[in-house]
Amino acid sequence: MQQLTALELAAWLQQPDAPLLLDVREPHEYALVHIPGSRLIPLSDLPQQLPAIESWQETAQRPIVCICHHGMRSMQAALYLQNMGLADVINLSGGVHAWATQVDTTAATY
């Protein structure tokens, strides 16, 4: 499983080949804090949303970075997506918490 730090993601998001951002937390968590440009699909909804995710990645032709609070649910999501045949799926190590403490210190933490 490929991992990415918050600082590495922040740098990558400044590039033209920036990845797609898939947030797998629950809606109430996403409402508190999220990385701009991320798409919310809760972990429990991934199986039903798999065709939409596949289409999203195929259309964009970019890697997907999975995001959660600290990196555990997103790792599960990334492994699931890989097992379902998606290529270029990466886990954000430390999750949105690392983003809020290392990249956007004005973002809320919980």
C-alpha positions in Angstrom: 0.0 0.0 0.0 1.4 3.3 -1.1 1.4 6.0 1.7 1.7 9.8 1.4 2.3 12.4 4.1 0.3 15.5 4.5 3.2 17.7 3.4 3.8 15.5 0.3 0.1 15.8 -0.6 0.2 19.6 -0.1 3.1 19.9 -2.5 1.5 17.5 -5.0 -1.8 19.4 -5.0 0.1 22.4 -6.4 1.0 20.4 -9.5 -1.0 20.1 -12.7 -1.1 16.3 -12.2 -2.7 16.6 -8.7 -4.5 13.5 -7.5 -8.2 13.0 -6.8 -9.1 13.2 -3.1 -11.5 10.6 -1.7 -12.6 11.3 1.9 -14.1 8.2 3.5 -15.2 9.6 6.8 -18.8 10.2 7.8 -20.7 13.4 6.7 -20.6 15.0 10.2 -16.8 14.6 10.3 -16.4 16.0 6.8 -18.5 19.0 7.8 -16.1 19.8 10.7 -13.0 19.8 8.5 -11.9 18.5 5.0 -9.2 19.1 2.5 -10.5 21.4 -0.2 -11.4 19.6 -3.4 -12.0 16.3 -1.7 -15.0 14.1 -2.5 -17.0 12.5 0.4 -17.9 8.9 0.1 -18.1 7.2 3.5 -16.3 3.9 3.9 -19.5 2.0 4.3 -20.8 3.3 1.0 -17.7 2.3 -1.1 -19.2 -1.0 -2.5 -22.3 0.8 -3.8 -20.3 3.7 -5.1 -17.5 1.6 -6.7 -18.8 2.2 -10.3 -18.8 5.9 -9.8 -15.3 5.9 -8.3 -14.0 3.8 -11.2 -15.6 6.2 -13.7 -14.2 9.3 -11.8 -10.7 7.9 -11.8 -10.9 6.7 -15.4 -12.2 10.1 -16.6 -9.6 12.1 -14.7 -6.7 9.7 -15.4 -5.2 10.6 -12.0 -4.3 8.7 -8.8 -6.8 8.6 -5.9 -5.6 9.6 -2.4 -7.9 8.1 0.3 -8.4 10.3 3.4 -9.9 9.8 6.8 -9.3 11.1 10.3 -6.0 9.5 11.1 -5.3 7.1 8.2 -6.8 3.8 9.3 -10.2 3.8 7.5 -8.6 5.4 4.5 -6.1 2.5 4.4 -9.0 0.0 4.5 -10.6 2.0 1.6 -7.4 2.1 -0.4 -6.9 -1.7 0.0 -10.5 -2.3 -0.9 -10.2 -0.2 -4.1 -7.0 -1.9 -5.0 -8.6 -5.3 -4.5 -11.4 -4.3 -6.7 -9.0 -3.5 -9.5 -8.3 0.2 -9.3 -4.8 1.3 -9.9 -2.9 4.2 -8.4 -4.7 4.3 -5.0 -2.7 5.9 -2.1 -3.4 6.3 1.6 -2.9 9.7 3.3 -0.9 8.8 6.4 -2.1 10.6 9.4 -5.3 11.7 7.7 -7.0 15.0 7.9 -5.6 15.4 11.4 -2.1 15.5 10.0 -3.3 17.9 7.3 -4.7 20.3 10.0 -1.6 20.2 12.2 1.0 20.3 9.5 -0.4 22.0 6.4 -3.5 24.1 7.2 -3.2 25.0 10.8 -6.4 27.1 10.6 -8.4 23.9 10.0 -10.3 22.4 12.9 -9.1 19.3 14.7 -11.2 16.8 16.6 
